[in-house]
């Protein structure tokens, strides 16, 4: 199935077909790219219990007069095919809607990616609806201040829920990751001191590794949340793949527990 749009003497068709990785068709989505398409594919994935491979196409049909003032014309068709995984599709269709007031009232702002400061859209924000994906929210612009993790769901009064004193001012989308998780944590700045490589959650680095603190890390695979207290409590920070030589610029936080951001949370 496809969607056809007309623009004078030029028409275009866009379609997306969903397939299992084993090759069997599981249906065709008749939706333009957007959050609804992401949710449609998610439903197919959960129902069939398999990763999906999506195939898309963009077809452009044009016609032009051979000779001005005559009825003769020529036609040409260009069809461009592309493919992408379910993870890539979901990452491109994540969406969160912010509302001025509690219980999803007042003006709203739809966000589909990182936003360093949405004060130009809303003067305040007291509720939000995460329609797809996982997000880090911050109570200061430019991803500063305290960070809070939000996954798919409705938050009619998130400030009371999380004990926040300030409303959300910026947000960062967390891409879905499927595969292995790997991170090295270090006792001191600049990857010095005791080092341990992690591939799963750790609720207390003192109990598991006999480490009194963690001051730097290197995330090789996956996306992680790190907490200042054992058992995933206290303030948190989000870490994506990269090198983090010092946590001194994070308000002096000392992380004591870490957990993976799993694809099942999406």
C-alpha positions as CSV (number, residue, x, y, z in Angstrom):
1,X,0.0,0.0,0.0
2,X,1.2,3.5,-0.6
3,X,0.3,7.1,-0.2
4,X,0.1,9.2,-3.4
5,X,0.4,13.0,-3.5
6,X,-0.2,15.2,-6.5
7,X,1.6,18.4,-7.3
8,X,0.7,19.7,-10.7
9,X,2.3,17.5,-13.4
10,X,4.4,15.7,-10.8
11,X,3.2,12.9,-8.5
12,X,5.1,11.0,-5.9
13,X,4.4,7.7,-4.0
14,X,6.0,6.7,-0.7
15,X,5.6,3.4,1.0
16,X,7.1,1.2,3.7
17,X,6.9,-2.5,3.8
18,X,7.7,-4.4,7.0
19,X,9.4,-7.8,6.9
20,X,10.7,-10.2,9.4
21,X,14.5,-10.7,9.3
22,X,13.8,-14.3,8.2
23,X,12.2,-13.0,5.1
24,X,8.4,-13.6,5.7
25,X,6.1,-10.7,5.1
26,X,4.3,-9.5,8.1
27,X,2.4,-6.7,6.4
28,X,2.6,-3.3,4.7
29,X,2.3,0.0,6.5
30,X,0.2,2.6,4.6
31,X,1.4,5.5,6.7
32,X,3.8,8.3,6.0
33,X,6.9,8.3,8.1
34,X,6.1,9.6,11.6
35,X,5.3,8.5,15.1
36,X,2.2,6.5,14.0
37,X,4.3,4.5,11.7
38,X,6.8,3.8,14.5
39,X,4.0,2.5,16.7
40,X,2.6,0.4,13.9
41,X,5.9,-1.4,13.4
42,X,6.4,-1.7,17.2
43,X,3.1,-3.6,17.4
44,X,4.2,-6.0,14.6
45,X,7.5,-6.6,16.4
46,X,5.9,-7.4,19.8
47,X,3.2,-9.6,18.2
48,X,5.6,-11.7,16.1
49,X,8.5,-11.8,18.6
50,X,11.1,-11.1,15.9
51,X,13.3,-8.2,14.8
52,X,11.9,-6.5,11.8
53,X,13.5,-5.3,8.6
54,X,11.7,-2.5,6.9
55,X,11.9,-1.8,3.1
56,X,10.8,1.6,1.7
57,X,10.6,3.3,-1.6
58,X,10.1,6.7,-3.0
59,X,8.7,6.9,-6.6
60,X,8.6,10.1,-8.5
61,X,6.5,10.4,-11.7
62,X,6.9,13.4,-13.9
63,X,5.5,14.5,-17.2
64,X,6.4,17.4,-19.5
65,X,5.3,18.8,-22.9
66,X,7.7,17.8,-25.8
67,X,6.6,20.9,-27.7
68,X,5.1,24.0,-26.1
69,X,1.5,24.4,-27.1
70,X,1.0,20.8,-28.2
71,X,-0.6,17.9,-26.5
72,X,2.4,15.7,-26.9
73,X,4.2,14.9,-23.6
74,X,6.8,12.5,-22.2
75,X,6.8,10.7,-18.9
76,X,9.5,9.5,-16.7
77,X,9.5,7.5,-13.5
78,X,12.2,7.4,-10.9
79,X,12.0,4.9,-8.0
80,X,14.5,4.9,-5.1
81,X,14.5,1.9,-2.8
82,X,16.0,1.8,0.7
83,X,16.0,-0.5,3.7
84,X,16.4,0.1,7.4
85,X,16.0,-1.9,10.6
86,X,13.2,-1.7,13.2
87,X,15.6,0.0,15.6
88,X,16.5,2.7,13.1
89,X,12.9,3.3,12.3
90,X,12.0,3.6,16.0
91,X,14.9,6.0,16.7
92,X,13.6,8.2,13.9
93,X,10.0,8.3,15.2
94,X,10.4,8.9,18.9
95,X,8.1,11.5,20.3
96,X,7.3,13.3,23.5
97,X,4.6,15.9,24.0
98,X,5.0,18.5,26.8
99,X,2.1,20.4,28.3
100,X,2.0,23.7,30.2
101,X,-0.2,22.5,33.0
102,X,-0.8,19.3,34.9
103,X,-3.0,16.6,33.5
104,X,-2.1,17.4,29.9
105,X,-3.8,20.8,29.9
106,X,-2.8,24.1,28.4
107,X,-0.5,24.7,25.4
108,X,1.5,21.8,24.2
109,X,4.8,21.2,22.3
110,X,5.7,18.1,20.3
111,X,9.3,17.1,20.5
112,X,10.9,14.4,18.3
113,X,14.6,14.9,19.1
114,X,17.1,16.6,21.4
115,X,15.9,20.1,22.5
116,X,18.4,22.2,24.5
117,X,15.8,24.8,25.5
118,X,12.1,24.8,24.7
119,X,11.2,27.9,26.6
120,X,10.4,29.6,23.3
121,X,7.6,27.1,22.9
122,X,6.3,26.9,26.5
123,X,6.8,29.2,29.4
124,X,6.4,26.2,31.8
125,X,5.9,22.5,31.7
126,X,4.0,20.5,34.3
127,X,3.0,17.3,32.5
128,X,4.2,15.2,29.5
129,X,3.2,12.2,27.4
130,X,6.0,10.0,26.1
131,X,4.5,8.4,23.1
132,X,7.6,6.4,22.1
133,X,11.2,6.0,23.1
134,X,13.2,6.8,26.2
135,X,14.3,10.3,27.2
136,X,16.5,12.1,29.6
137,X,14.8,15.3,30.9
138,X,16.7,18.2,32.6
139,X,15.5,21.0,34.8
140,X,17.9,23.5,33.2
141,X,18.5,24.4,29.6
142,X,21.3,22.8,27.6
143,X,21.0,19.5,29.4
144,X,22.2,20.9,32.6
145,X,21.0,20.5,36.2
146,X,19.4,17.4,37.5
147,X,18.5,14.6,35.0
148,X,15.5,12.4,35.1
149,X,14.8,9.3,33.0
150,X,11.4,9.0,31.3
151,X,10.2,6.0,29.3
152,X,7.0,5.4,27.3
153,X,3.9,6.5,29.4
154,X,1.9,9.4,30.7
155,X,3.1,11.7,33.4
156,X,0.2,13.9,34.5
157,X,2.2,15.5,37.3
158,X,5.8,14.4,37.0
159,X,7.1,17.0,39.4
160,X,5.3,15.4,42.3
161,X,6.1,11.9,40.9
162,X,9.9,12.6,40.9
163,X,10.0,15.1,43.7
164,X,11.3,17.8,41.4
165,X,11.5,21.4,42.4
166,X,11.9,22.8,38.9
167,X,10.1,21.9,35.7
168,X,11.7,20.4,32.6
169,X,13.7,22.9,30.5
170,X,15.6,20.6,28.0
171,X,15.4,17.0,26.9
172,X,17.6,14.4,25.1
173,X,16.5,11.4,23.1
174,X,18.1,8.1,24.0
175,X,18.5,5.9,20.9
176,X,17.5,2.3,21.2
177,X,20.3,-0.2,21.3
178,X,20.2,-3.9,20.6
179,X,23.3,-5.9,21.1
180,X,26.0,-6.3,23.7
181,X,26.7,-3.8,26.5
182,X,30.2,-3.0,27.7
183,X,31.6,-0.3,29.9
184,X,34.9,0.1,31.9
185,X,34.7,2.0,35.1
186,X,37.7,3.5,36.9
187,X,38.4,4.4,40.5
188,X,40.0,7.8,39.6
189,X,40.0,10.5,37.0
190,X,41.6,10.0,33.6
191,X,41.1,6.2,33.6
192,X,43.5,5.7,36.5
193,X,43.3,3.5,39.6
194,X,41.3,0.3,39.9
195,X,39.4,-0.7,36.7
196,X,36.6,-3.1,36.0
197,X,34.8,-4.0,32.8
198,X,31.0,-4.4,33.1
199,X,28.6,-6.1,30.8
200,X,25.5,-6.1,33.0
201,X,23.8,-4.1,35.7
202,X,25.6,-3.5,39.0
203,X,23.6,-2.4,42.0
204,X,26.6,-1.7,44.2
205,X,30.2,-1.3,43.0
206,X,31.5,-1.5,46.6
207,X,30.0,-4.9,47.2
208,X,30.9,-6.3,43.8
209,X,34.3,-4.7,43.0
210,X,35.4,-3.4,46.4
211,X,35.5,0.1,44.8
212,X,34.9,3.1,47.1
213,X,34.1,5.4,44.1
214,X,34.0,5.7,40.4
215,X,35.5,8.9,38.9
216,X,35.8,8.1,35.1
217,X,34.5,5.6,32.6
218,X,34.7,4.4,29.0
219,X,31.4,3.3,27.5
220,X,32.1,1.0,24.5
221,X,28.6,-0.4,23.8
222,X,25.1,0.5,24.7
223,X,23.5,3.2,26.8
224,X,23.7,3.4,30.5
225,X,22.3,5.1,33.6
226,X,24.6,5.7,36.6
227,X,23.4,6.6,40.1
228,X,25.0,8.3,43.0
229,X,23.7,5.7,45.5
230,X,23.6,1.9,45.5
231,X,20.5,0.1,44.3
232,X,19.8,2.7,41.6
233,X,18.8,5.5,43.9
234,X,19.7,9.2,44.1
235,X,20.6,11.5,41.4
236,X,21.4,9.9,38.0
237,X,23.3,10.7,34.8
238,X,22.9,9.3,31.3
239,X,26.0,7.9,29.5
240,X,26.2,7.1,25.8
241,X,29.2,5.5,24.0
242,X,32.3,7.6,24.6
243,X,35.1,8.4,27.0
244,X,34.4,10.3,30.2
245,X,37.7,11.3,31.8
246,X,36.3,13.0,34.8
247,X,33.0,13.4,36.7
248,X,34.2,16.5,38.5
249,X,32.1,18.7,36.1
250,X,28.9,16.8,37.2
251,X,28.5,18.5,40.5
252,X,30.9,16.2,42.3
253,X,28.7,13.1,41.8
254,X,30.2,9.8,42.8
255,X,28.5,6.9,41.1
256,X,27.8,3.8,43.0
257,X,25.4,1.8,40.8
258,X,24.9,1.4,37.1
259,X,22.2,-0.2,34.9
260,X,21.7,-0.7,31.1
261,X,18.9,1.0,29.2
262,X,17.3,-2.0,27.7
263,X,15.4,-2.3,24.4
264,X,12.5,-3.8,26.3
265,X,11.9,-0.3,27.9
266,X,10.9,1.1,24.5
